[in-house]
Amino acid sequence: MKKIVIVNATSGTYSDLEIAPGTTPRDVKKQLNLEESYVLTRGRGSEPILDTENLFETVNDGAKLFATTGAEWGI
């Protein structure tokens, strides 16, 4: 198990979670009752983490991730 912190960029609330091998951002969003429109990122200016990515393999114990609504860019 790894411990991570999810910061809801909209509300500013923090959630401490333990994740198991195979945990994905989709799993985290379900656990936190976040809408599908939310994405997880590693911080300001970073690309969204794919909903199918295995977080257990790609984040360090104690990592802080941010949950935010996706932004679309266009003209």
N, CA, C and O atoms as a Tripos MOL2 file, in Angstrom:
@<TRIPOS>MOLECULE
protein
  300   299    75     0     0
PROTEIN
NO_CHARGES

@<TRIPOS>ATOM
      1 N           0.8480   -1.1850    0.0000 N.3       1 MET1
      2 CA          0.0000    0.0000    0.0000 C.3       1 MET1
      3 C           0.8910    1.2450    0.0000 C.2       1 MET1
      4 O           1.9670    1.2620    0.5960 O.2       1 MET1
      5 N           0.4130    2.2720   -0.6800 N.am      2 LYS2
      6 CA          1.0730    3.5760   -0.6810 C.3       2 LYS2
      7 C           0.0680    4.6130   -0.1990 C.2       2 LYS2
      8 O          -1.1350    4.5000   -0.4380 O.2       2 LYS2
      9 N           0.5870    5.6210    0.4800 N.am      3 LYS3
     10 CA         -0.2560    6.7240    0.9260 C.3       3 LYS3
     11 C          -0.0500    7.8940   -0.0210 C.2       3 LYS3
     12 O           1.0830    8.2510   -0.3440 O.2       3 LYS3
     13 N          -1.1710    8.4990   -0.4740 N.am      4 ILE4
     14 CA         -1.1170    9.6790   -1.3240 C.3       4 ILE4
     15 C          -2.1000   10.7100   -0.7900 C.2       4 ILE4
     16 O          -2.9930   10.3890   -0.0060 O.2       4 ILE4
     17 N          -1.9240   11.9400   -1.2210 N.am      5 VAL5
     18 CA         -2.8340   13.0290   -0.8570 C.3       5 VAL5
     19 C          -3.4490   13.5520   -2.1470 C.2       5 VAL5
     20 O          -2.7450   13.8160   -3.1220 O.2       5 VAL5
     21 N          -4.7570   13.6980   -2.1430 N.am      6 ILE6
     22 CA         -5.4660   14.2840   -3.2820 C.3       6 ILE6
     23 C          -5.9910   15.6420   -2.8380 C.2       6 ILE6
     24 O          -6.7150   15.7420   -1.8480 O.2       6 ILE6
     25 N          -5.6240   16.6860   -3.5730 N.am      7 VAL7
     26 CA         -6.0970   18.0310   -3.2900 C.3       7 VAL7
     27 C          -7.1530   18.3790   -4.3280 C.2       7 VAL7
     28 O          -6.8850   18.3470   -5.5290 O.2       7 VAL7
     29 N          -8.3410   18.7070   -3.8700 N.am      8 ASN8
     30 CA         -9.3940   19.1300   -4.7800 C.3       8 ASN8
     31 C          -9.1410   20.6000   -5.0880 C.2       8 ASN8
     32 O          -9.3300   21.4620   -4.2300 O.2       8 ASN8
     33 N          -8.7160   20.8800   -6.3100 N.am      9 ALA9
     34 CA         -8.3600   22.2460   -6.6900 C.3       9 ALA9
     35 C          -9.5560   23.1820   -6.6710 C.2       9 ALA9
     36 O          -9.3790   24.3960   -6.5610 O.2       9 ALA9
     37 N         -10.7590   22.6560   -6.7740 N.am     10 THR10
     38 CA        -11.9650   23.4840   -6.7640 C.3      10 THR10
     39 C         -12.3150   23.9220   -5.3440 C.2      10 THR10
     40 O         -12.5800   25.0990   -5.0970 O.2      10 THR10
     41 N         -12.3130   22.9690   -4.4160 N.am     11 SER11
     42 CA        -12.7320   23.2830   -3.0460 C.3      11 SER11
     43 C         -11.5670   23.5140   -2.0900 C.2      11 SER11
     44 O         -11.7480   24.1060   -1.0260 O.2      11 SER11
     45 N         -10.3680   23.0510   -2.4620 N.am     12 GLY12
     46 CA         -9.2060   23.1880   -1.5860 C.3      12 GLY12
     47 C          -9.1050   22.1250   -0.5170 C.2      12 GLY12
     48 O          -8.2010   22.1700    0.3170 O.2      12 GLY12
     49 N         -10.0310   21.1560   -0.5270 N.am     13 THR13
     50 CA         -9.9940   20.1050    0.4850 C.3      13 THR13
     51 C          -8.9220   19.0710    0.1590 C.2      13 THR13
     52 O          -8.5980   18.8270   -1.0040 O.2      13 THR13
     53 N          -8.3820   18.4730    1.2130 N.am     14 TYR14
     54 CA         -7.3690   17.4330    1.0860 C.3      14 TYR14
     55 C          -7.9740   16.0970    1.4780 C.2      14 TYR14
     56 O          -8.7830   16.0240    2.4030 O.2      14 TYR14
     57 N          -7.5860   15.0430    0.7800 N.am     15 SER15
     58 CA         -8.0190   13.6910    1.1340 C.3      15 SER15
     59 C          -6.7940   12.7930    1.1760 C.2      15 SER15
     60 O          -6.0530   12.6920    0.1980 O.2      15 SER15
     61 N          -6.5850   12.1440    2.3080 N.am     16 ASP16
     62 CA         -5.5010   11.1760    2.4380 C.3      16 ASP16
     63 C          -6.0470    9.8120    2.0350 C.2      16 ASP16
     64 O          -7.0730    9.3690    2.5510 O.2      16 ASP16
     65 N          -5.3610    9.1530    1.1150 N.am     17 LEU17
     66 CA         -5.8000    7.8440    0.6320 C.3      17 LEU17
     67 C          -4.6680    6.8410    0.7010 C.2      17 LEU17
     68 O          -3.4940    7.2030    0.6210 O.2      17 LEU17
     69 N          -5.0310    5.5800    0.8490 N.am     18 GLU18
     70 CA         -4.0890    4.4830    0.6600 C.3      18 GLU18
     71 C          -4.4810    3.7970   -0.6260 C.2      18 GLU18
     72 O          -5.6450    3.4530   -0.8300 O.2      18 GLU18
     73 N          -3.4990    3.5980   -1.4980 N.am     19 ILE19
     74 CA         -3.7860    2.9380   -2.7620 C.3      19 ILE19
     75 C          -3.0690    1.5950   -2.8270 C.2      19 ILE19
     76 O          -1.9710    1.4260   -2.2990 O.2      19 ILE19
     77 N          -3.7120    0.6690   -3.4760 N.am     20 ALA20
     78 CA         -3.1770   -0.6740   -3.6570 C.3      20 ALA20
     79 C          -2.6420   -0.8080   -5.0760 C.2      20 ALA20
     80 O          -2.9480    0.0170   -5.9360 O.2      20 ALA20
     81 N          -1.8460   -1.8420   -5.3230 N.am     21 PRO21
     82 CA         -1.3980   -2.0800   -6.6950 C.3      21 PRO21
     83 C          -2.5900   -2.1490   -7.6500 C.2      21 PRO21
     84 O          -3.6050   -2.7790   -7.3520 O.2      21 PRO21
     85 N          -2.4480   -1.4900   -8.8030 N.am     22 GLY22
     86 CA         -3.5030   -1.4990   -9.7980 C.3      22 GLY22
     87 C          -4.4960   -0.3510   -9.6850 C.2      22 GLY22
     88 O          -5.3920   -0.2330  -10.5200 O.2      22 GLY22
     89 N          -4.3570    0.5070   -8.6610 N.am     23 THR23
     90 CA         -5.2780    1.6280   -8.4910 C.3      23 THR23
     91 C          -5.0970    2.6420   -9.6160 C.2      23 THR23
     92 O          -3.9710    3.0060   -9.9560 O.2      23 THR23
     93 N          -6.2060    3.0960  -10.1920 N.am     24 THR24
     94 CA         -6.1820    4.0590  -11.2920 C.3      24 THR24
     95 C          -6.8290    5.3740  -10.8400 C.2      24 THR24
     96 O          -7.5080    5.4080   -9.8130 O.2      24 THR24
     97 N          -6.6220    6.4560  -11.6020 N.am     25 PRO25
     98 CA         -7.3360    7.6930  -11.2800 C.3      25 PRO25
     99 C          -8.8550    7.5110  -11.2700 C.2      25 PRO25
    100 O          -9.5480    8.1480  -10.4770 O.2      25 PRO25
    101 N          -9.3670    6.6620  -12.1300 N.am     26 ARG26
    102 CA        -10.8060    6.3860  -12.1430 C.3      26 ARG26
    103 C         -11.2450    5.8240  -10.7860 C.2      26 ARG26
    104 O         -12.2980    6.1990  -10.2710 O.2      26 ARG26
    105 N         -10.4350    4.9210  -10.2060 N.am     27 ASP27
    106 CA        -10.7430    4.3570   -8.8920 C.3      27 ASP27
    107 C         -10.7450    5.4430   -7.8150 C.2      27 ASP27
    108 O         -11.6130    5.4680   -6.9420 O.2      27 ASP27
    109 N          -9.7590    6.3400   -7.8940 N.am     28 VAL28
    110 CA         -9.6450    7.4230   -6.9100 C.3      28 VAL28
    111 C         -10.8620    8.3370   -7.0030 C.2      28 VAL28
    112 O         -11.4320    8.7170   -5.9800 O.2      28 VAL28
    113 N         -11.2590    8.6900   -8.2150 N.am     29 LYS29
    114 CA        -12.4220    9.5710   -8.3860 C.3      29 LYS29
    115 C         -13.6820    8.9270   -7.8350 C.2      29 LYS29
    116 O         -14.5030    9.6070   -7.2190 O.2      29 LYS29
    117 N         -13.8490    7.6260   -8.0460 N.am     30 LYS30
    118 CA        -15.0230    6.9330   -7.4870 C.3      30 LYS30
    119 C         -14.9850    6.9650   -5.9700 C.2      30 LYS30
    120 O         -16.0030    7.2130   -5.3240 O.2      30 LYS30
    121 N         -13.8080    6.7120   -5.4000 N.am     31 GLN31
    122 CA        -13.6830    6.6810   -3.9450 C.3      31 GLN31
    123 C         -13.9880    8.0430   -3.3340 C.2      31 GLN31
    124 O         -14.5500    8.1190   -2.2410 O.2      31 GLN31
    125 N         -13.6230    9.1180   -4.0280 N.am     32 LEU32
    126 CA        -13.8450   10.4680   -3.5130 C.3      32 LEU32
    127 C         -15.1530   11.0880   -4.0000 C.2      32 LEU32
    128 O         -15.4250   12.2580   -3.7320 O.2      32 LEU32
    129 N         -15.9630   10.3050   -4.7160 N.am     33 ASN33
    130 CA        -17.2370   10.7720   -5.2590 C.3      33 ASN33
    131 C         -17.0740   12.0080   -6.1430 C.2      33 ASN33
    132 O         -17.8740   12.9410   -6.0750 O.2      33 ASN33
    133 N         -16.0320   12.0010   -6.9690 N.am     34 LEU34
    134 CA        -15.8060   13.0890   -7.9170 C.3      34 LEU34
    135 C         -16.4430   12.7420   -9.2500 C.2      34 LEU34
    136 O         -16.4870   11.5750   -9.6400 O.2      34 LEU34
    137 N         -16.9320   13.7460   -9.9420 N.am     35 GLU35
    138 CA        -17.5410   13.5270  -11.2490 C.3      35 GLU35
    139 C         -16.4830   13.0740  -12.2590 C.2      35 GLU35
    140 O         -15.2880   13.3050  -12.0790 O.2      35 GLU35
    141 N         -16.9510   12.4280  -13.3160 N.am     36 GLU36
    142 CA        -16.0550   11.9530  -14.3770 C.3      36 GLU36
    143 C         -15.3090   13.0820  -15.0570 C.2      36 GLU36
    144 O         -14.2490   12.8520  -15.6400 O.2      36 GLU36
    145 N         -15.8400   14.3120  -14.9970 N.am     37 SER37
    146 CA        -15.1850   15.4410  -15.6570 C.3      37 SER37
    147 C         -13.8890   15.8500  -14.9580 C.2      37 SER37
    148 O         -13.0990   16.6020  -15.5300 O.2      37 SER37
    149 N         -13.6510   15.3720  -13.7340 N.am     38 TYR38
    150 CA        -12.4180   15.6830  -13.0200 C.3      38 TYR38
    151 C         -11.2620   14.8860  -13.6020 C.2      38 TYR38
    152 O         -11.4360   13.7690  -14.0890 O.2      38 TYR38
    153 N         -10.0730   15.4870  -13.5400 N.am     39 VAL39
    154 CA         -8.8410   14.8040  -13.9180 C.3      39 VAL39
    155 C          -7.8520   14.9460  -12.7690 C.2      39 VAL39
    156 O          -7.9360   15.8870  -11.9800 O.2      39 VAL39
    157 N          -6.9190   14.0120  -12.6810 N.am     40 LEU40
    158 CA         -5.8420   14.1100  -11.7020 C.3      40 LEU40
    159 C          -4.5940   14.5960  -12.4110 C.2      40 LEU40
    160 O          -4.3060   14.1890  -13.5370 O.2      40 LEU40
    161 N          -3.8530   15.4740  -11.7390 N.am     41 THR41
    162 CA         -2.5850   15.9570  -12.2790 C.3      41 THR41
    163 C          -1.5320   15.8940  -11.1810 C.2      41 THR41
    164 O          -1.8430   15.7400  -10.0000 O.2      41 THR41
    165 N          -0.2810   16.0160  -11.6030 N.am     42 ARG42
    166 CA          0.8230   16.0260  -10.6480 C.3      42 ARG42
    167 C           1.1430   17.4330  -10.1570 C.2      42 ARG42
    168 O           1.9650   17.6070   -9.2570 O.2      42 ARG42
    169 N           0.4940   18.4410  -10.7460 N.am     43 GLY43
    170 CA          0.7310   19.8140  -10.3230 C.3      43 GLY43
    171 C           0.4440   20.7920  -11.4340 C.2      43 GLY43
    172 O           0.1020   20.4050  -12.5510 O.2      43 GLY43
    173 N           0.5850   22.0550  -11.1200 N.am     44 ARG44
    174 CA          0.3070   23.1290  -12.0580 C.3      44 ARG44
    175 C           1.1330   22.9500  -13.3330 C.2      44 ARG44
    176 O           2.3460   22.7450  -13.2790 O.2      44 ARG44
    177 N           0.4600   23.0320  -14.4660 N.am     45 GLY45
    178 CA          1.1340   22.9440  -15.7550 C.3      45 GLY45
    179 C           1.4340   21.5360  -16.2360 C.2      45 GLY45
    180 O           1.9730   21.3590  -17.3280 O.2      45 GLY45
    181 N           1.0950   20.5310  -15.4390 N.am     46 SER46
    182 CA          1.3700   19.1580  -15.8710 C.3      46 SER46
    183 C           0.1570   18.5780  -16.6080 C.2      46 SER46
    184 O          -0.9790   19.0030  -16.3980 O.2      46 SER46
    185 N           0.4220   17.6240  -17.4540 N.am     47 GLU47
    186 CA         -0.6270   16.9610  -18.2190 C.3      47 GLU47
    187 C          -1.5150   16.1340  -17.2970 C.2      47 GLU47
    188 O          -1.0390   15.6260  -16.2810 O.2      47 GLU47
    189 N          -2.7980   15.9880  -17.6310 N.am     48 PRO48
    190 CA         -3.6730   15.1110  -16.8430 C.3      48 PRO48
    191 C          -3.1690   13.6650  -16.8830 C.2      48 PRO48
    192 O          -2.6100   13.2110  -17.8810 O.2      48 PRO48
    193 N          -3.3790   12.9720  -15.7910 N.am     49 ILE49
    194 CA         -3.0260   11.5550  -15.7200 C.3      49 ILE49
    195 C          -4.1760   10.7720  -16.3420 C.2      49 ILE49
    196 O          -5.3360   10.9990  -15.9980 O.2      49 ILE49
    197 N          -3.8690    9.8640  -17.2450 N.am     50 LEU50
    198 CA         -4.9060    9.0610  -17.9000 C.3      50 LEU50
    199 C          -5.6890    8.2640  -16.8690 C.2      50 LEU50
    200 O          -5.1160    7.7580  -15.9040 O.2      50 LEU50
    201 N          -6.9960    8.1510  -17.0680 N.am     51 ASP51
    202 CA         -7.8630    7.4290  -16.1320 C.3      51 ASP51
    203 C          -7.4870    5.9590  -15.9880 C.2      51 ASP51
    204 O          -7.8740    5.3200  -15.0090 O.2      51 ASP51
    205 N          -6.7480    5.4160  -16.9330 N.am     52 THR52
    206 CA         -6.3920    4.0000  -16.8980 C.3      52 THR52
    207 C          -4.9710    3.7540  -16.3760 C.2      52 THR52
    208 O          -4.5380    2.6050  -16.2840 O.2      52 THR52
    209 N          -4.2460    4.8210  -16.0360 N.am     53 GLU53
    210 CA         -2.8610    4.6730  -15.5680 C.3      53 GLU53
    211 C          -2.8180    4.0020  -14.2020 C.2      53 GLU53
    212 O          -3.6610    4.2710  -13.3460 O.2      53 GLU53
    213 N          -1.8440    3.1350  -13.9990 N.am     54 ASN54
    214 CA         -1.6500    2.4650  -12.7220 C.3      54 ASN54
    215 C          -0.8940    3.4180  -11.7970 C.2      54 ASN54
    216 O           0.3270    3.5460  -11.8940 O.2      54 ASN54
    217 N          -1.6190    4.0830  -10.9050 N.am     55 LEU55
    218 CA         -0.9960    5.0620  -10.0160 C.3      55 LEU55
    219 C           0.0220    4.4400   -9.0820 C.2      55 LEU55
    220 O           1.0310    5.0660   -8.7590 O.2      55 LEU55
    221 N          -0.2310    3.2200   -8.6470 N.am     56 PHE56
    222 CA          0.6640    2.5710   -7.6930 C.3      56 PHE56
    223 C           2.0730    2.4740   -8.2660 C.2      56 PHE56
    224 O           3.0510    2.6090   -7.5310 O.2      56 PHE56
    225 N           2.1830    2.2420   -9.5650 N.am     57 GLU57
    226 CA          3.4910    2.0930  -10.2020 C.3      57 GLU57
    227 C           4.1220    3.4270  -10.5820 C.2      57 GLU57
    228 O           5.3340    3.4880  -10.7890 O.2      57 GLU57
    229 N           3.3290    4.5060  -10.6800 N.am     58 THR58
    230 CA          3.8720    5.7520  -11.2160 C.3      58 THR58
    231 C           3.9780    6.8960  -10.2040 C.2      58 THR58
    232 O           4.5100    7.9530  -10.5400 O.2      58 THR58
    233 N           3.4920    6.7150   -8.9880 N.am     59 VAL59
    234 CA          3.6400    7.7680   -7.9680 C.3      59 VAL59
    235 C           4.4180    7.2210   -6.7840 C.2      59 VAL59
    236 O           4.4060    6.0220   -6.5040 O.2      59 VAL59
    237 N           5.0920    8.1290   -6.0980 N.am     60 ASN60
    238 CA          5.8410    7.7620   -4.9000 C.3      60 ASN60
    239 C           4.9290    7.7660   -3.6860 C.2      60 ASN60
    240 O           3.9030    8.4470   -3.6670 O.2      60 ASN60
    241 N           5.3080    7.0080   -2.6830 N.am     61 ASP61
    242 CA          4.5990    7.0290   -1.4130 C.3      61 ASP61
    243 C           4.6350    8.4610   -0.8840 C.2      61 ASP61
    244 O           5.6990    9.0790   -0.8480 O.2      61 ASP61
    245 N           3.5000    8.9870   -0.4790 N.am     62 GLY62
    246 CA          3.4050   10.3440    0.0320 C.3      62 GLY62
    247 C           3.1690   11.4050   -1.0330 C.2      62 GLY62
    248 O           3.1600   12.5960   -0.7240 O.2      62 GLY62
    249 N           2.9760   10.9860   -2.2910 N.am     63 ALA63
    250 CA          2.7810   11.9360   -3.3890 C.3      63 ALA63
    251 C           1.5120   12.7540   -3.1900 C.2      63 ALA63
    252 O           0.5380   12.2920   -2.5940 O.2      63 ALA63
    253 N           1.5480   13.9920   -3.7080 N.am     64 LYS64
    254 CA          0.3790   14.8700   -3.6940 C.3      64 LYS64
    255 C          -0.0840   15.0320   -5.1380 C.2      64 LYS64
    256 O           0.6810   15.4460   -6.0080 O.2      64 LYS64
    257 N          -1.3530   14.6990   -5.3750 N.am     65 LEU65
    258 CA         -1.9580   14.8630   -6.6890 C.3      65 LEU65
    259 C          -3.1080   15.8400   -6.5700 C.2      65 LEU65
    260 O          -3.6680   16.0400   -5.4920 O.2      65 LEU65
    261 N          -3.4510   16.4470   -7.6960 N.am     66 PHE66
    262 CA         -4.5060   17.4640   -7.7050 C.3      66 PHE66
    263 C          -5.6730   16.9990   -8.5620 C.2      66 PHE66
    264 O          -5.4820   16.5230   -9.6810 O.2      66 PHE66
    265 N          -6.8750   17.1400   -8.0330 N.am     67 ALA67
    266 CA         -8.0990   16.8200   -8.7660 C.3      67 ALA67
    267 C          -8.7070   18.1340   -9.2250 C.2      67 ALA67
    268 O          -8.9920   19.0190   -8.4180 O.2      67 ALA67
    269 N          -8.8990   18.2460  -10.5210 N.am     68 THR68
    270 CA         -9.4370   19.4830  -11.0720 C.3      68 THR68
    271 C         -10.3230   19.1540  -12.2500 C.2      68 THR68
    272 O         -10.2140   18.0790  -12.8400 O.2      68 THR68
    273 N         -11.1930   20.0700  -12.5880 N.am     69 THR69
    274 CA        -11.9960   19.8410  -13.7860 C.3      69 THR69
    275 C         -11.1260   20.1060  -14.9970 C.2      69 THR69
    276 O         -10.2890   21.0080  -14.9850 O.2      69 THR69
    277 N         -11.3220   19.3230  -16.0340 N.am     70 GLY70
    278 CA        -10.5340   19.4740  -17.2490 C.3      70 GLY70
    279 C         -10.8320   20.7980  -17.9330 C.2      70 GLY70
    280 O         -11.9540   21.3000  -17.8620 O.2      70 GLY70
    281 N          -9.8440   21.3530  -18.5840 N.am     71 ALA71
    282 CA        -10.0230   22.5950  -19.3280 C.3      71 ALA71
    283 C          -9.8380   22.3060  -20.8140 C.2      71 ALA71
    284 O          -8.9200   21.5880  -21.2090 O.2      71 ALA71
    285 N         -10.7080   22.8670  -21.6170 N.am     72 GLU72
    286 CA        -10.5660   22.7080  -23.0570 C.3      72 GLU72
    287 C         -10.0540   24.0070  -23.6210 C.2      72 GLU72
    288 O         -10.5240   25.0830  -23.2510 O.2      72 GLU72
    289 N          -9.0840   23.9110  -24.5250 N.am     73 TRP73
    290 CA         -8.4940   25.0900  -25.1460 C.3      73 TRP73
    291 C          -8.9980   25.1830  -26.5830 C.2      73 TRP73
    292 O          -9.1190   24.1680  -27.2690 O.2      73 TRP73
    293 N          -9.2840   26.3650  -27.0230 N.am     74 GLY74
    294 CA         -9.7410   26.5400  -28.3890 C.3      74 GLY74
    295 C          -9.8530   28.0150  -28.7420 C.2      74 GLY74
    296 O          -9.5890   28.8980  -27.9260 O.2      74 GLY74
    297 N         -10.2450   28.2430  -29.9620 N.am     75 ILE75
    298 CA        -10.3730   29.6260  -30.4300 C.3      75 ILE75
    299 C         -11.8290   30.0490  -30.3310 C.2      75 ILE75
    300 O         -12.1680   31.1810  -30.6740 O.2      75 ILE75
@<TRIPOS>BOND
     1     1     2 1
     2     2     3 1
     3     3     4 2
     4     3     5 am
     5     5     6 1
     6     6     7 1
     7     7     8 2
     8     7     9 am
     9     9    10 1
    10    10    11 1
    11    11    12 2
    12    11    13 am
    13    13    14 1
    14    14    15 1
    15    15    16 2
    16    15    17 am
    17    17    18 1
    18    18    19 1
    19    19    20 2
    20    19    21 am
    21    21    22 1
    22    22    23 1
    23    23    24 2
    24    23    25 am
    25    25    26 1
    26    26    27 1
    27    27    28 2
    28    27    29 am
    29    29    30 1
    30    30    31 1
    31    31    32 2
    32    31    33 am
    33    33    34 1
    34    34    35 1
    35    35    36 2
    36    35    37 am
    37    37    38 1
    38    38    39 1
    39    39    40 2
    40    39    41 am
    41    41    42 1
    42    42    43 1
    43    43    44 2
    44    43    45 am
    45    45    46 1
    46    46    47 1
    47    47    48 2
    48    47    49 am
    49    49    50 1
    50    50    51 1
    51    51    52 2
    52    51    53 am
    53    53    54 1
    54    54    55 1
    55    55    56 2
    56    55    57 am
    57    57    58 1
    58    58    59 1
    59    59    60 2
    60    59    61 am
    61    61    62 1
    62    62    63 1
    63    63    64 2
    64    63    65 am
    65    65    66 1
    66    66    67 1
    67    67    68 2
    68    67    69 am
    69    69    70 1
    70    70    71 1
    71    71    72 2
    72    71    73 am
    73    73    74 1
    74    74    75 1
    75    75    76 2
    76    75    77 am
    77    77    78 1
    78    78    79 1
    79    79    80 2
    80    79    81 am
    81    81    82 1
    82    82    83 1
    83    83    84 2
    84    83    85 am
    85    85    86 1
    86    86    87 1
    87    87    88 2
    88    87    89 am
    89    89    90 1
    90    90    91 1
    91    91    92 2
    92    91    93 am
    93    93    94 1
    94    94    95 1
    95    95    96 2
    96    95    97 am
    97    97    98 1
    98    98    99 1
    99    99   100 2
   100    99   101 am
   101   101   102 1
   102   102   103 1
   103   103   104 2
   104   103   105 am
   105   105   106 1
   106   106   107 1
   107   107   108 2
   108   107   109 am
   109   109   110 1
   110   110   111 1
   111   111   112 2
   112   111   113 am
   113   113   114 1
   114   114   115 1
   115   115   116 2
   116   115   117 am
   117   117   118 1
   118   118   119 1
   119   119   120 2
   120   119   121 am
   121   121   122 1
   122   122   123 1
   123   123   124 2
   124   123   125 am
   125   125   126 1
   126   126   127 1
   127   127   128 2
   128   127   129 am
   129   129   130 1
   130   130   131 1
   131   131   132 2
   132   131   133 am
   133   133   134 1
   134   134   135 1
   135   135   136 2
   136   135   137 am
   137   137   138 1
   138   138   139 1
   139   139   140 2
   140   139   141 am
   141   141   142 1
   142   142   143 1
   143   143   144 2
   144   143   145 am
   145   145   146 1
   146   146   147 1
   147   147   148 2
   148   147   149 am
   149   149   150 1
   150   150   151 1
   151   151   152 2
   152   151   153 am
   153   153   154 1
   154   154   155 1
   155   155   156 2
   156   155   157 am
   157   157   158 1
   158   158   159 1
   159   159   160 2
   160   159   161 am
   161   161   162 1
   162   162   163 1
   163   163   164 2
   164   163   165 am
   165   165   166 1
   166   166   167 1
   167   167   168 2
   168   167   169 am
   169   169   170 1
   170   170   171 1
   171   171   172 2
   172   171   173 am
   173   173   174 1
   174   174   175 1
   175   175   176 2
   176   175   177 am
   177   177   178 1
   178   178   179 1
   179   179   180 2
   180   179   181 am
   181   181   182 1
   182   182   183 1
   183   183   184 2
   184   183   185 am
   185   185   186 1
   186   186   187 1
   187   187   188 2
   188   187   189 am
   189   189   190 1
   190   190   191 1
   191   191   192 2
   192   191   193 am
   193   193   194 1
   194   194   195 1
   195   195   196 2
   196   195   197 am
   197   197   198 1
   198   198   199 1
   199   199   200 2
   200   199   201 am
   201   201   202 1
   202   202   203 1
   203   203   204 2
   204   203   205 am
   205   205   206 1
   206   206   207 1
   207   207   208 2
   208   207   209 am
   209   209   210 1
   210   210   211 1
   211   211   212 2
   212   211   213 am
   213   213   214 1
   214   214   215 1
   215   215   216 2
   216   215   217 am
   217   217   218 1
   218   218   219 1
   219   219   220 2
   220   219   221 am
   221   221   222 1
   222   222   223 1
   223   223   224 2
   224   223   225 am
   225   225   226 1
   226   226   227 1
   227   227   228 2
   228   227   229 am
   229   229   230 1
   230   230   231 1
   231   231   232 2
   232   231   233 am
   233   233   234 1
   234   234   235 1
   235   235   236 2
   236   235   237 am
   237   237   238 1
   238   238   239 1
   239   239   240 2
   240   239   241 am
   241   241   242 1
   242   242   243 1
   243   243   244 2
   244   243   245 am
   245   245   246 1
   246   246   247 1
   247   247   248 2
   248   247   249 am
   249   249   250 1
   250   250   251 1
   251   251   252 2
   252   251   253 am
   253   253   254 1
   254   254   255 1
   255   255   256 2
   256   255   257 am
   257   257   258 1
   258   258   259 1
   259   259   260 2
   260   259   261 am
   261   261   262 1
   262   262   263 1
   263   263   264 2
   264   263   265 am
   265   265   266 1
   266   266   267 1
   267   267   268 2
   268   267   269 am
   269   269   270 1
   270   270   271 1
   271   271   272 2
   272   271   273 am
   273   273   274 1
   274   274   275 1
   275   275   276 2
   276   275   277 am
   277   277   278 1
   278   278   279 1
   279   279   280 2
   280   279   281 am
   281   281   282 1
   282   282   283 1
   283   283   284 2
   284   283   285 am
   285   285   286 1
   286   286   287 1
   287   287   288 2
   288   287   289 am
   289   289   290 1
   290   290   291 1
   291   291   292 2
   292   291   293 am
   293   293   294 1
   294   294   295 1
   295   295   296 2
   296   295   297 am
   297   297   298 1
   298   298   299 1
   299   299   300 2
@<TRIPOS>SUBSTRUCTURE
     1 MET1         2 RESIDUE 1 A MET
     2 LYS2         6 RESIDUE 1 A LYS
     3 LYS3        10 RESIDUE 1 A LYS
     4 ILE4        14 RESIDUE 1 A ILE
     5 VAL5        18 RESIDUE 1 A VAL
     6 ILE6        22 RESIDUE 1 A ILE
     7 VAL7        26 RESIDUE 1 A VAL
     8 ASN8        30 RESIDUE 1 A ASN
     9 ALA9        34 RESIDUE 1 A ALA
    10 THR10       38 RESIDUE 1 A THR
    11 SER11       42 RESIDUE 1 A SER
    12 GLY12       46 RESIDUE 1 A GLY
    13 THR13       50 RESIDUE 1 A THR
    14 TYR14       54 RESIDUE 1 A TYR
    15 SER15       58 RESIDUE 1 A SER
    16 ASP16       62 RESIDUE 1 A ASP
    17 LEU17       66 RESIDUE 1 A LEU
    18 GLU18       70 RESIDUE 1 A GLU
    19 ILE19       74 RESIDUE 1 A ILE
    20 ALA20       78 RESIDUE 1 A ALA
    21 PRO21       82 RESIDUE 1 A PRO
    22 GLY22       86 RESIDUE 1 A GLY
    23 THR23       90 RESIDUE 1 A THR
    24 THR24       94 RESIDUE 1 A THR
    25 PRO25       98 RESIDUE 1 A PRO
    26 ARG26      102 RESIDUE 1 A ARG
    27 ASP27      106 RESIDUE 1 A ASP
    28 VAL28      110 RESIDUE 1 A VAL
    29 LYS29      114 RESIDUE 1 A LYS
    30 LYS30      118 RESIDUE 1 A LYS
    31 GLN31      122 RESIDUE 1 A GLN
    32 LEU32      126 RESIDUE 1 A LEU
    33 ASN33      130 RESIDUE 1 A ASN
    34 LEU34      134 RESIDUE 1 A LEU
    35 GLU35      138 RESIDUE 1 A GLU
    36 GLU36      142 RESIDUE 1 A GLU
    37 SER37      146 RESIDUE 1 A SER
    38 TYR38      150 RESIDUE 1 A TYR
    39 VAL39      154 RESIDUE 1 A VAL
    40 LEU40      158 RESIDUE 1 A LEU
    41 THR41      162 RESIDUE 1 A THR
    42 ARG42      166 RESIDUE 1 A ARG
    43 GLY43      170 RESIDUE 1 A GLY
    44 ARG44      174 RESIDUE 1 A ARG
    45 GLY45      178 RESIDUE 1 A GLY
    46 SER46      182 RESIDUE 1 A SER
    47 GLU47      186 RESIDUE 1 A GLU
    48 PRO48      190 RESIDUE 1 A PRO
    49 ILE49      194 RESIDUE 1 A ILE
    50 LEU50      198 RESIDUE 1 A LEU
    51 ASP51      202 RESIDUE 1 A ASP
    52 THR52      206 RESIDUE 1 A THR
    53 GLU53      210 RESIDUE 1 A GLU
    54 ASN54      214 RESIDUE 1 A ASN
    55 LEU55      218 RESIDUE 1 A LEU
    56 PHE56      222 RESIDUE 1 A PHE
    57 GLU57      226 RESIDUE 1 A GLU
    58 THR58      230 RESIDUE 1 A THR
    59 VAL59      234 RESIDUE 1 A VAL
    60 ASN60      238 RESIDUE 1 A ASN
    61 ASP61      242 RESIDUE 1 A ASP
    62 GLY62      246 RESIDUE 1 A GLY
    63 ALA63      250 RESIDUE 1 A ALA
    64 LYS64      254 RESIDUE 1 A LYS
    65 LEU65      258 RESIDUE 1 A LEU
    66 PHE66      262 RESIDUE 1 A PHE
    67 ALA67      266 RESIDUE 1 A ALA
    68 THR68      270 RESIDUE 1 A THR
    69 THR69      274 RESIDUE 1 A THR
    70 GLY70      278 RESIDUE 1 A GLY
    71 ALA71      282 RESIDUE 1 A ALA
    72 GLU72      286 RESIDUE 1 A GLU
    73 TRP73      290 RESIDUE 1 A TRP
    74 GLY74      294 RESIDUE 1 A GLY
    75 ILE75      298 RESIDUE 1 A ILE
